[in-house]
Amino acid sequence: MAVKVLVVDDSGFFRRRVSEILSADPTIQVVGTATNGKEAIDQALALKPDVITMDYEMPMMDGITAVRHIMQRCPTPVLMFSSLTHEGARVTLDALDAGAVDYLPKNFEDISRNPDKVKQLLCEKVHTISRSNRRFGGYASHAPAVTAPASSHAPASSAASAAPTRSALPPRSSAPVAAAAHAPAPKRKPYKLVAIGTSTGGPVALQRVLTQLPAAFPAPIVLIQHMPAAFTKAFAERLDKLCKISVKEAEDGDMLRPGLALLAPGGKQMMIDGRGAVKILPGDERLNYKPCVDITFGSAAKSYGDKVLSVVLTGMGADGREGARLLKQGGSTVWAQDEASCVIYGMPMAIVKANLADAVYSLDEIGKHLVEACV
């Protein structure tokens, strides 16, 4: 059955072009279009699409407000289009907090210059998020607006209230997900590093995990989130405002220290050496992901042996699996997010299927268990 898509954009050119690209795929059906957020809500209720593509800046009602209303009234996976700027990153992160599943750069030049590549990427995104855990089963109640506190390192109460609440949902397709068997509480260990890798759904997942950590968290943290170069600085700034720990975009020469999370910069690779120094390397065009979880995990395995606690969160694909294999071979610990709480159960599934997971936890358990595990 074809994936039904509603295309929302105030630009007539962009609506037509996106509709043409999607309609050229026989497994996708564009069932309607809308020119503003209010129309998008009405069309979503009437047409019940499987996926909505959404612009941000529109008359009458912007895209983020529309996403919030849609998630409350007819939860539907939303793919946001955003500009590759710092402001575009901020807006996109707001949209993800409101309930959007994923995003794509809105680049008219790419559409004209690389139509085949754009078509492939857009259609793949639509198919992937149509299968995400962001539909049905009570997701409508999840989406309060998220507002960053004015001051950095919010106290526990404000950080908790700022983090959006996500409902665990069954996937759209096939049989309902069986409840994951809860792994026992983690063993305490003097870890020298916590390494967390994620992709689709990761910005919200990382926010949920990191806001649970105390300012005096005893281990350094590295974060690898698949994200464009223009987005990681804004994302790190956002996390730093919401969390009690410090968060910054990693720079070459940064030193690991307890209570600090370093986010791998988009478009580049991050490695760690045995002295605790961060190395930022150019993105290798031969690698699909820049940053790549496998690269950072692999360097951590080489530098810290059995003293790494690694976590693989929601995301499509299998990035992190080979790095986790190296960590396991060195005696380190690997956790995976459970299927029910993932937006996309791809990366954690790759860990579980390869028998690399020491524990499988729900998203809400991971932050608490990180505190319990690190001494």
N, C-alpha and C positions, 0 to 999 in steps of 0.2 A: 504494500500500500504506500502511495506517495506521501511524503512529508508535506503537510499543508503550512504555508508561510503567509504571514501578513507583513507587508512592507510599509514602514512608517518613516516619512521624510517630507519636509516642506519644499524641498527642491524637486521640481518636476523632472529635471534631467536625471537626478540620482535615483528617484523612484523608478523611472523607466529603465535605467541601466541595470539596477539591481534586479528588477523583475525579469528583464531579458536574460541575465546571467543565470538566475535560478530556474527559469522556465526551460532553458536549454537542457537541463538535467531531467531526464524522464522520470526520475524517482522523487522529484520535487514539484509541487503544485503551488503557484502563487494564487491564493484564494481571495486576496483583496489588498487594497492600499489605503493609506490614510495620510493626511497632510499636517496633522498636529496631534498633540497628546490626547485631547478630548475625543477626536475621531478614533484614535487608536483604541481607547477604552471601549467605545461603542462597538467598533468592529471586532474586537477581541471577544466581547460578550456574544455578538451575533454569529460570528463565523467559527469560533472555537478552533483557532489555528493550533498547530503543533509547536510552531516557533514564530516569534515576532522579531523582525529586525527593526531597530529603533535609533533614530537620530536624537541628539540631545537638544539642540537649540531650535525651537519651533514656536510659532505664534500660538496664542491662546493658552497652551499648556506645554511646558517643556517635557523632555523625555524622562527625566528622573521622577518627576511628579506622576507621570503616566505609569511608569513601572510600579511605583508604590501602590497606586490604585488597582492596577491589574493583578498584582500579587495578593491583594486583599479580596478581590472580587472574582477573579478567574485565573488562578495561578498558571502561568505559561512561561516556558523558557524564553528568555529575551537575549538577543545578541545586539550589543550596543555598537554604534559606529562612533569613533572618536578621533580627534586630531592628535598628531604626535607632537604635542607641546606640553609644557609643565601644567598649564591650565587644563588642557585636554586630559592629562593624567588625573588631575584632581577630580574633574567631573566624572571620569570613568570609574574611579574608585568610589565616588558617591553612588553611582548607578549600581555597582556591584553590591554595595551595602543595602541598597533599596531592593535588591532581589535579582538583578540581571545575572546571567550565568557566565557570559564571556563577552569579548569585545574584538573589534577589528579596526585598524586605522582607516579613516575616511580620506582617501587620497585619490583625487581625480586623475592625476598624472599616471599613477599605476594602472588605473582602469584603461586609460588610452594606450599606454606603452606596453603593458604586460597582461593583456586580457585573458590569456589562457591560465596564467599563474593565479590571477585574481579569481577567476571562475573556480579553479580547483580548491583554493583556500576557502572561499566563501561557502561552496557546497559542502566541503568537509566539515566546516564549523557547524553548519545548519544540521547536518546528519548527526553529528556528535551531540550537540546540545539537545536535539530532539529526544535523545535517549538518557538525558541527565536525570538525576534525582531531584528535580525541581518542578514536579507536577503532581497534582492530586494529593490526597491523603492529609489535608490540613495545612499545607504550606501557606495558605492564605493568611494565617494568623501571625506569620513570622516577621513582618517587615516594618518595624518602626524606623523612623529616620534616625540616622547616626550623625551626631554633631561632635566634633572634636573639642575637648576642653580648651579653654583659652591658654592655660599654662601647661608646661611640659610635665610629664610624669605624674599623671593624675592619681589621687588616692584610690584605694581599692573600690570604694563605693561608686565613684564617678566612672572609673574604667569599666566596671562591670555593667553599669547602666548604658555606657556608650557602645559597648559591643552588641551587635544585633543578635537576636535570637533566631536560630535556624532550626526548623523542624526536620527530623529524620524521616525521609519519605521512601516508599517503594519506587523502583524504577518504572518508567512508562511501559517497558516491554516485558514479555514473558511472565514467569511466575513471581509471586511476591518474594521478597528477600527474607530468608530465615534470620531470626535474631542471632547476632554473632555471640558465640560463647565468650563470656567475659574472662579475660585472662586474669590471673592473680595479680595482686599488688606487686610492683616491681621491687627487685632487690636493690638495696642501697649500695652505692659504689662511688669511689672518688674519681668521677669522670673528669677528664681534662678538657673535653669539648662536647657540646651538643650540636649536631648538624641536622638541619631540617630541609627537606626538598619537597617541592610541590609545583603544580601547574594550574590547570583550569579549576577554579574554585578556591585557589590558594590564598588570594588576598584576604578574603573573609575568614578562611580557616586559620591563617597565621594570626590574624587579629584576635580570634577567639582563644587561641592557645597562649599567645604572649601576654595578653592582659591578665592572665591568671598567675603570672610569675611575680614574685616579690622583688623589690629593688635590690635586695641583697642576694639575689640568686647566685649560687656559688660557682657556676661554670660559665665559661665563655660560650657564645652561641654564634653559629653561622647559618644564614638563610639563603637558599637558592630557589628563587621563584622565576619561572619562565615569564619574561616581561620585556617589552622594548626598552631601549636605552633611555628614551625620554621619560619613562614612567618610574624607574626605580628610585630616583632621588625623592620624588613626590611621595612615593609609597613609604619610604623610610621615614620621612618627616611626619607623615600621618601616624605611623606606628609609634614614633617617639613621643608624640603628644598624647596618645591613648594609653601607653604602657607605663608601668612603674620602673621597669628596666630602661636602659638607654638603647636606642636603635639608630644606626646611621648607615648610609650607603658606603660600602667598603671602598677604600682607596689603597693603592699600592703602598706597602710599608706599614699599614695599620697593624697594631699589636692586639692580639686577643687578650681580653681581661674579663673577670667575672662581672656579671650584671650588664654586659654590653653585647648586643646582637648586631652583627655586621651583615648587611644585605648585599649579595653579589650584584654588581652593576650590570644592567641590561646591555646586550651586545658584546660582552666580554666574558672571560673565564676567571674564576677565583680558585686559588690554591693556597694551602697552608703548609708552612715548613715546621720543622721540629723546634724552632725557637719561639713559635707562636706568632710569627710574622705572616701577614697576608701578602700574597703576590697576585696582582691583577694583570692578566695577559690578554692580548687581542683575541677577539673571537675568531675561531678557525672555521673557514667556510665549509670545510668538510664535515663539520658537526651540525646536526639539525638544531641543537639547542645552544643558545648563547644568552645567559649562562646555562651550563650543563651540570646536573646533579652528579652524574657519574664522575666528572672531573674533580669536583670538590670532595666528594666522598672518597675517591681513590687517593687523593693527596692526604686526607685525614688518616686513612688507614696506614699509609706509609709513615706518617709523622708521629702518630700517637698509639699505634698498636691496638691494645685491648682497652684503651681508656676513652673510647668514643661512644656516645649514645646517639644513634641516628634515628630519624623519624621520617617516614615517607607519607605525605598527605595526598589529598585528592588531586587528580590530574589525568589527562589522557596519555596514552603511550606507555613506555616502560623505562623512561629515564630514571636512574637511581638503582636499578636492579644490579648492574654489574659493579657499581661502586659499593653497594651493600654486600655483594658477594666478597669483595676484597676486605671489607670491614669484618665480616663474619670469619673469614679465614685468619684474620689477625686476633680474633677473640673478642671483638667489640660487639655491642648490642644493637639490634635492629628492631624498631617498632613500625607497624603499619596501621593506618586508619582503617576502620571497619567499613564495609560496603554501604551499610544503611545511612551513615552520616556523610558519605562522600557526595560531592556534586557529580564527579566522574570517577568511577571505580576502575581506573586503568593502571596508574603507577603503583598504588598499594596492592592491587590484584597481582601485578607482575612479581612483587615481593613475596606474596603469600604462595602463589603457584610455584615459585622456585624454592619453596621451603626455607626461606631466609628470615622469616619473621620470628623473633623471640616472643613477641606479644602483639596482639591485635586489639586496639582500643577504639572506642568511639571518640569523636572530636572533643566532646565535653570532658572526657576522662584524661586526655593527653596532658593538658597543662597541669592538672592536679598530680598526675603520676610523675611528671618531670620534677616537680618540687619534692616528691617523696623519694625519687631515685637518686638525686644528686646530693652528695654530702660534702 
